[in-house]
Amino acid sequence: MKLRRLATLTIAAALSVGLAACSSSSPSTDTADDDAGSPSAEAGTEETGSEEETTSDEAAGLSGDLVVLAAASLTDTFTELGEQLEAENPELSVTFSFAASSALAEQVNSGSPADVLATASASTMEQVGDLAVDPVDFATNTLVIVTPPDNPGGITGIQDFANPDLRLAVCAEEVPCGALSAKIFAALGITPSLDSYAEDVRAALTFAEQGEVDATLVYKTDAIVSGDGVATIEFPEASQEVNDYPIAALAEAPNPEAAAAFVELALSTEGRAVLEAAGFSPPQ
């Protein structure tokens, strides 16, 4: 705010030139002195500065672009968290890339600009090394069996994955859901009879939704997202092997402040409530 002062000086008719000169200079000097020393003038200046600081503080917030690379199984929960962060910071735009964790790690290693990485396993996070700053586990997930809604193959449990008469699929072993499937089969001594491999967990889910397989393995959270699109069969052996989900800001993040804020949100009580509502479990 700029303060404007309007001073009006009325000079009375003088009887002599000398008196007129005195009358025109003296009040001007007094007015200048009064203004310089006036408490109200000083207070006005201080109040102006205070208002400017308050306005600046209120306008402060995250801005620019935030790019988050996240495992496909985080699509729904992270989209919700991203919308929340944008609502709290109108000048911020959040963009997600959801894919297989191994593919995301390759993007980071190849120098693709991004701010945050969240994977579905510790091993895929380790693939980027020091490019991930202090990864922290924020959730865990387990596998379930899903079939088309009418379960045409009559699937009852994990042992059915050894049946060569069924159309069966799992995620490719290089991605976390596939590696977890392989661990479960090995732990149970099952040699699976597989017809196809999915590039990520959402692709595996689509196989069942579209009736392309009799059964496949996906994360519990993905089965919940599909709802009536699939029939879900939980099996007790799944608890023997779980996947930890780590998250980290990236060392070369173009927007480090926003990256830190998103990681903090995912780790917060509010963020974990969103994750648990979707079927994720807390980190172990």
N, C-alpha and C positions, 0 to 999 in steps of 0.2 A: 504494500500500500504506500503510495506516495502522498506525503502531506504537503498541501499547498497553502501558502500564506498570502493574503492580500492586504497590503498596508496602504492606508490612505493618509497622505500628509497634506494638511491644509495650512497654507501660509497666509497669515493675515497681512493686510496692507501695512507696509512699514512707513514710518515718517522719514527715515533716512536710508541711504544705500547701505551704510554700515550695519544698522539695526536689521535690515532685511537679510543681509548675509549671515548674521548670527542666528537669526530665527530659522533659516533654511538648513543650517548645518547641525545645530545642537540637537533638535529632536531626532534627526536621522541617526546620529551617533548613539543617543540614548536607546532608540529602538533596537539597533544592532546589538548593543550591550545586553539589553533585556532578553533578546532572543537567544543569545549565546549562553546566558547563564540561567535561563528559565528552566525550572524543574519540569514544567509541563512539556517543554520541547524535548528534554532528555528522555522523559518517560515515553513520549510518543515514539521516539526512535527505538527504544528498547522494546516497546510493544510490537512495533513493526517487525523487528527481527524475530521475535518470539512467534508471531503468526506465520512468518515464512518458514521457520524451522518445523512448526507443527504440520503445515501443509506438505512439506517435503517428506516428513516421516509417514504421513498418511498415504502418500503416493508410492512409498517404497514398497518393493515386492519383487517377485521373480518375473523375469521377462525373457523374451527371445524364444528360441526353439529348444526343445528337449527331446532327444532321440533315445528311446529305450528298446534294446534288443532283449526279447524274452521267449522262453520256451513256449511251444504251441499250447500246452496245457494251462498256461496262465492267461490266455486270451481274454476271458470274461472278467476275471478278477482285476487284472492290471488295467484293463480298459476302464473299469469303474474307478480305480484309484487315480488314473490319469485325468478323468473328468472332474474328480473332486479337486485335484491340484489346480486344474485350470480355473475352476469356479472360484477358488481362493486367490488366484493370481491372474486377473483378466488379461494381462499383457504377455502371458506365457502360452505357448502352443506345444502340446505334447504329441509326438508321433511314435507309433509302435511298429516294430518288425517282429512278428511272431513266426517261429519256424523251429525246426529240429535244433536242439542245443548244439550239436556238433557243427551244423551249418552256421550258426551264429558265431561260434568260436572262430571259424574260418574267416568270417567277415571282419572280426576284430583284428585278427592276425594279419589280414591283408590291408589294413589301414582304413577301412570304411569308417567315416566319422560317426561316432555315437557317444552317448554320455553314460549309459547304464547297461549292465549285462546281468541277466537273471537266467540261470540254467536249471535243468531238471536233474542234475547230478553234480557231485563234487569233481568227478573226473573230467567233465567237459569244461568246467570253470578252470581247472588246472591247465587246460590246453592253452590258455592265453597268458599264463605266467604272470609277470609283474605288470602287465597291462591292466589287470584288475587290482584295484586298491582295497586291501583288507576285506576279502569276501566274508560274508556272514550268512549262516543258514537261517532262513526265515520260515520254512515250512517243510513238511514231508508228505509223501503220497504213496499209495499202494495200488496194486493192480486188481482188476476184476475182470470176469469174463462177460462179454456182451455178445448177443445174438440178434438176428432180426426179431421183431416183436413177437412173432408166433413160434420162435425157436424150432424151425423145421428139422434141424438135425437131432433134436432131443438131447441137447447137451445137459449134463448134470454136474460136471466138475472138471477139474484141471486134467484128470487122467484121460479125458476124451481127446485131448490134443495129440495122443499117440495113435488115434484111429485113422487109418489111411482112406477110409470110405467117406470121411467128412471133408468139407472145404474149409480149410483153416488158414489163418494169417496171424502174424504178429508184426510189430515194428521191426525195421532193420536193426541189426545188432549194434551198429555204430551210433545209434541214437539211444538216449537213456531208457525209454520204455522197452526197447528191444534188448538192451543189455540186461535190464531187470528181468525180463521174461526168460532169458537164457540162464540167469542165476537160479531162478525158481525151478526150471526144468532140470538143471544139473543137481540141485539140492534134493529133488524128488526122484531122481533116476529115470526121468521121462525122456524118451527120444521123440521129439515132436514130428508129426507128419504134416509139413507145411506146404501150402500151395502158393503163397504170395507173401511179400513183405511190404510194409507201408513206410513211406518216407518220414512220417512223424505220427504222433498219437492221434491227431485229428483225422489224418488220412485213414488210419486203422478204424477209427470210429465210423467213418463214412462207409467203409466196406460192409459193416453190419447194418447200418441204416438203410443202405440201398440193396440189401439182400445178396451181395456178391460173395459172401462167405457164410458158413454155418456158425462160425464163432471166431472171435479174436480177443486179444487182451488189450485193455486200455486202462488208464488211470481211473480211479474211483470218481474223481472230479469231472472227467469227461463224460462218463456215463450219466452223472447227475445232470449235466448240461443238456444231453440228448433227451432226457425224460422218457416219454412214451415212444420215442423213435427206436429204442432198442429194449431188449429184455436183459436185465442185469443179474448175474449169478456171482455172488461172493464165495470165495473159497478160503478156508482157514489157513492154508499154507502160505497165502499172500503175506501174512504178518511176519513171516520169517525173513523176508527181504523187502526193504523199503528204500525209496529214493529221497535223499536230502536235496533241498532246493537252496542254493546259495545266490546271493545278490551282491553286486559291487558297483561302485562308481568306477569309471575307466580313467586311467592315468592321463590320457590325452583328451579328456572330455572337453568339447567346445564350450559347454555351459556348466562348469563345475558346481556353481551354487544350486542350480536346479537339480543337478544329479544328486547332490547330497540330500536335498529336500525329498526327492522321490524315494531314495533308499530309506531315509528316516521314516517316511510314511508307511512303507512296506513293513518295517520293523515295529511300528507303533501298535498300541493296543487297538486302535481303530482299524489299522490295516490288517492286523491278524484276525479281527472279527469278520472282516470281509472274506478273508481266505478260509476261515473255518466254516463260515456259512456255505461256502462252495464245496466243502468236503475235504479240504486240506487239514492236516493235523499239525500241531505245533512242532517246532524243531526238537529233536531229541538231544 
